[in-house]
Amino acid sequence: MVAAPCHDAGVTAAGPIRIVLAEDQAMVLGAFARLLGMEPDLDVVATAVDGPGALAAVREHDPDVLLTDVEMPGATGLEVAARLRGSRTRVVVVTTFARSGYLRRALDAGVAGYVLKDAPVEQLADAVRRAHAGERVVDPALAVAAWDAADPMTARERDVLRLAADGVPNTEIAARLHLAEGTVRNYLSTAITKLGVRNRIEAARVARDRGWL
């Protein structure tokens, strides 16, 4: 993680930094809440186990920072971040996914930080402080990889491939996305060609491995 200037760990005149924590794994959620709660200048005001719950908690509590996982039921952490873009709440993603595609999508969604779950809690706490101070906190090696490994697919191709990867037939994909069935086939064919694979199954695997879905 990028080296940070020294911060005073005491509570500021404005009070502690107020955090909403979103994580769908109960043990991880509880551990993060306890560990962050031990920091005198941090206050976990609410927790959530899915995307809609995270958005509701942010609306209710108006926190300084939302710490969120990437993969959650209802809406991903990246979708939540995109919906909160422009609000006063700064979003820091905490995830096991070190893939460049996830990081690039997170940056595109306007997140203030991208921290791996295996980082020491001190780094996580520091990322919260720095994000609250207006900085962007990203591991420099991951940042370089994110821009070196660009996603070749369009947003629509990703939408179609994501549904196809879940086993949704072309007719239903067309209905869900309000497209003609032939257009769906064309999007899938283009995605397969761009990824240099033989079929939609391989395309989905490659795209997910690289964090593009």
Summary of the structure (lengths in Angstrom):
residues: 213
radius of gyration: 18.8
end to end distance: 25.0
largest distance: 60.7
contacts: 687
relative contact order: 0.12
helix: 49%
strand: 15%
